[in-house]
Amino acid sequence: MKNFSPYREILFEARRPQLESLAKPPRSRQLSFSLPVTSIEALLLGLLQGVTEFLPVSSSGHLVLAERWLELPAENLLIFDIAAHTGTLGALLLFFRREIWRLIQDLFQPVRWRESLLFPLFVGTIPAASAGLLGKDFLESSLRGEKTVALALLATAGLLLVGEFVNRRGSSPAAISETADSHHQKITQSLGIGFFQALALIPGVSRSGATLAGGLFFGLERRAAARFSFLLGTAAIGGATLLSLPDFVAGEIPTRELFLGAVAAFLSGLAAISFFLRLLEKRWVLPAFASYLILLAGAILF
């Protein structure tokens, strides 16, 4: 038997990593960068997040495609999403600081609640918040395939075209906070736009595009629809970021790359909001974005 001992030692050494891994307790939901993400990649992903979050082209869809094309594991982009969304949230808070400060003041003045956007924003957040809490894990794990994203991009294009069509053929536009006929109408508009926002939980459906199309569908003027969409997004992005913080804290991540990504998302997000609000008055804008989404989906599928 002594003649076989060297071979037994060789076999044991070869299997040592497997045995050691079995001896360690499993880690639950610990996200880490298993592949290095360079500073350049972090900047590019942050820029991509900031621009596509506020233009109606789907940030989640573009990040899923970046995940495939850069050959990054899904875990990497999920944890990067948290940092990048922090940057885009900061862009929203800074750009709409006056509106948000007014909402905070309204919160402590019940006499102004009926005319304030507080209640419409709260109602509009309910559908996406409910769907996110119930189906977040399923959506993250099951709907990140390229074909699914392509179909969702086509759906976003369809929403933009329908919203534009309804807006052009509609009667005099309404505004949730000012000229809605009744409190009931405000609730109906807000809840309807909220259901459009819930669709954006599917990777490839643009949150800004869906809520903008929803606002146009329910009779809002273009700029009012975009404003309500961005304010609604502040609550949605802020809530999603808070819910993801435990994963962020648990992850073993390179802080420099995440900081660069967040700053890039913040700066590009500010620029994208300003650019889109100025461009939105042009009637060709939404059909142009819809055409881009159709071309991108076609490139993925074919």
N, C-alpha and C positions, 0 to 999 in steps of 0.2 A: 504493500500500500504506500510505502514511502516514495516509490517512483512516481506516483500520481499526484503527490502533494504540490509540486510546482504548478501543475495544470489547474488544480483546485484553486490555488492562490490567484492565478491569472483570471479564471472565470469570476472569482469573487470581486477582484478589482474592476473588471469590466462592468459588473452589475452594481457597483457601489453607488453611482448616482441614483439609480432607480430605487435602491433600498433606502437611501437617505431621504429621497422625496416621499416615500411611503411613510417614513417615520415622523415627518413633519405634519402638524395639523393643517387642514385646508384654511386658506384665507378667504373670507366672504367679501365679495364685491370690492376687492382692492384693485384699483386701477393704476397702472404704471406704464411708462413708456418702455416697452420691451425692445424697441428699435430706437436708435438715436434720432432726434428731430433737430436738424441744424437751425441756426439762427435765420438763414435765408428762407427755409421752409416755413418757419414760424411766422416770419413777416408776410410771406405770400399767402399763407392760410388766414392770417389776421385780416389782410387787405380783402381777401375773397369774402370772408364773413361780413365785414363791415359794409362792403358795397352791396352784396346780394341780400343782406338782411332787409334793406330799406328800398331797394328796387324790386319790382314785382317779378322776380326770376327764381326765387327759392334758394335761400342760403343752405338749408339742409340738403337739398338735392345736389348742389354744387360741391358741398363738403363730402358727400358720399362718393361722388365721382372723383374728387381729389384723393380720397382714401384708396380707391381702386387704382388710379393712374400713378400715384406716388408709392403704391404698394405699402401702405401703412395699415396696421391692424385696426380694427374697429375701436378697440379700447383706447388707442392713441387719440383718435378724433373725438371720442366721447368726452375724455377728460379735457381735451383742447377746447371743445365746445363751451365748457364752463367758463374758461378764462376769456375766450373770444366774446361770449355773450355778456360777460361783465363789461367789456369794452363798449359793446353796442348799447348796453343799458346806460352807461355813462354818457354816451352821445345823445341819447334821448333825453336824459335828465337835464343836460346842459342846454340843448336846443330849445326844449319846451319848458324851461325853468319858470317862466312867468305864468304859463298855464297851470303848471304843477303847484306853484306857490299859491295861486288863486284857489285851486282845489283843496289845498291844505287849510286855507282860511275858511272856505265854505264848510269844511267838515265841522268846524266849531261854531257855525252860525246856522242853526236849523231853519231859520226863516228864509234862507237862500237855497235850501236843498231842492225845492221844486224846480227852480230855474237853473240849477247847477248841473254840470256833467257828472257829478259824483255817482248818482244812482244809475244813469245809463251805462257808465263805465263798469260799475259793479255788476249789473245785469248782463252786460256783454261779455264779461269774463267767465260767467258761470259755465257755459257749454264746454269751452276748451279746458277749464280747470277740472271739471268732472270727468271728461274723456281722458285727460292726461293722467289723473290719479288712478283711473280704472284700467287704462290700457297702455301705460307708458312702457312697461317692460316688453309687451308683445310688439308694439310698434318699433321699438329700438332693435329688437332681435329678428323680426320676421319681415320687415318691409324696407330693408336697406339694399335690396338687389338692384342691379342696373336697370332691368326691364321694368320693375316697379316704379323706380324713379322716373324713367322715361314716360310711362303712362301718366304719372302724377304731373309731370311737366306739361303734357298735352292737356290735362284737366285744367291746369292753371291758365293755359292759353285760352281754353274755352271760356273760363270764368271771365277773363279780361274782355274777350270779344262780346260776350253776352252783356256784361256790365256797361260797356261802351254803347252797345246797341240800345239798351234800355234807356241810358242817359240821354242819347240823342233824340229818342222818340218820346221821352217823358214830358210831363207837364212841368209847371213851375217847380223848381227844386225846393226841398225842405232842409232845415237845419235842426239837428236834434236839440240843441240848447236854446234855440231862439224862436223858430217859426213853426214848430210842430203843433198840430191842431189841439192835441190833448196829451195829458200825462200817459194815457194808455197807448197813444201812438208812439211816444218816446220809448216806452218799454218794448213795444213790438219791434220797432226799428233796431233797438240795441240788442235784443235777444236774437233777432234774425242775423245781424252782423256777427254776433257771437258764434252762431252755428257755422257761419262761413269761416271764422277763425279756427274753429275746431278741426276743420278739414286739413289745416296746415300741420297737424300732428303727423300726417303722412309725409315721409321724406319725399320732396319733389313738389309738393304743393306750397306755393309761396304764401306766407302769412300776410305780408303787406298786400300782395296781389289779391288774395281771397277776401280780405276785409275791405279793401278798396272796392272790389267788384260788388261785395255785399252792400256797401254804402250806396253805390250808384243804383243797384237794383232796388233798394228801398227808398229811392228818391232824393238822396242827398246831392248837393252841388259838389263838383269834383274836389275843390280844395277843402270843403268841410268834411267830405268822406275821407280824404287823405289825413287830415288833422285828427279825426276821430280814430282812424286806423292806427296812427302812430301813438296816440295816448293809450289806446287799448293795448298796443304792443308793449308799452312800458310796464303795465301790470303783468302781462303774460311772461315777458322775458325776466322781469324781476322775480316773479313767483317760481319760474322754472330754475332760475339760478339759485335761489334759496334752497329749493328741494334737492339740488344737486351738490350742495356744499359738503355734506358728509362724505360723498365719493371723492371730492376734491381734497379734503383734509386727509383721507385715508391713503391717497395715491402717493407713490414715490416718483416724483416728477422733477424735471429740470426747471427751476423757477425762472431762470433767465429767458428761456424760450417762451414760456407762458407769458411773461411780462411783455416781451416784444410783440407777441401775438395780440395781447389785450390792447396795447397802445396802438398798434396798427389798425385793429378793428375800431377803436374809438375815433381815430382821426379820419379814417376812410368812411366811417359811419356818419360823422358830422357832414362831410362833403357830400355824401350820397343823399342825405335828407334835404339839404339845401338845394342841390341840383334837381332832385326829383320834384320838389314843390314848385320850382320855377318852370320846369319843363311840362308839368302836368296840364297847364292851360292849353297846350297844343293838342288838337284833336287826333293827330296821327300817333301820339305817344303810346297809348295802350295797344293799338294794333301792331305797332313796331315791336314792342316787347313780346306780344303774343307770337309774332313771326319768328323772333329769335328763339323762343321756347320750342316752337314746332320744329325748327331746323336742328336745335340741339337734341331734341328727343329722337328725330329721325337719324341723326348721326349715331346715337347710342344703339338704336334698334337695328340699324342696317349697316 
